[in-house]
Amino acid sequence: MKIVYILRFIFIGLLFLDFIAHCYVNISINKFFIDSTNLIIILLIVSLLIEKSLFSVILFLYAVVVCLLNFSPMFMSEKAVEKIYYNMFLGLELSSYIRINISNKYWLVNPIMNLSFYLAGYIVFLEIPFRQYKKHLFPFNRKS
């Protein structure tokens, strides 16, 4: 049970750092610091913090979209996929900042670069089942 809470706060911390890195990039190129990527990050952080059904649905939809976009080059043009990729997939700015300023170690940069995939896996396999388990919605833990 505690592993879910630990992983949740690790992902919240990484999302917050990605939010800061993305704001820094937007400010440095003279754009408004809130855009679609930052709104997605804020929505994911709030959804991870609040355990309501609506936020569970939002988390699940994000995980499904990330999994579907992984196979989208087969169905869409490259330019559309590239635009969606840079808006939906998180961790690119944070991994670039870490690679340039802190360390260029593969084991550190790669998980952050693929943050969306790890977050989608965590949501589907740990977060959503854990929330269902806490609400006694699994058949093996229903109260009679």
Residue pairs with C-beta under 8 A, 6 or more apart in sequence:
1 130
3 126
4 126
4 127
4 130
7 122
7 126
8 48
8 127
11 48
11 118
11 119
11 122
12 45
12 48
12 49
14 91
14 94
14 112
14 115
15 41
15 44
15 45
15 48
15 90
15 115
15 119
16 41
16 45
17 94
18 41
18 90
18 91
18 93
18 94
18 115
19 38
19 41
19 42
19 45
21 93
21 94
21 96
21 97
22 35
22 37
22 38
22 41
22 93
22 94
23 33
23 34
23 38
24 93
24 97
25 93
26 32
26 33
26 35
26 38
27 33
36 87
37 86
37 87
37 88
37 90
40 62
40 87
40 88
40 90
41 90
43 58
44 58
44 59
44 62
44 90
44 119
46 55
47 55
47 56
47 58
47 59
47 62
48 55
48 59
48 127
51 131
51 134
56 127
56 128
56 131
59 123
59 127
59 128
60 123
60 124
60 128
62 119
62 120
62 123
63 119
63 120
63 121
63 123
63 124
65 88
66 88
66 89
66 116
66 117
66 119
66 120
67 120
69 81
69 84
69 85
69 88
69 89
70 117
72 81
72 84
73 81
76 84
86 92
88 116
89 115
89 116
90 115
90 116
90 119
91 112
91 113
91 114
91 115
91 116
92 113
94 112
94 115
95 109
95 110
95 112
95 113
95 115
98 108
98 109
98 112
99 109
102 108
103 109
111 118
129 138
132 138
133 141
136 142
136 143
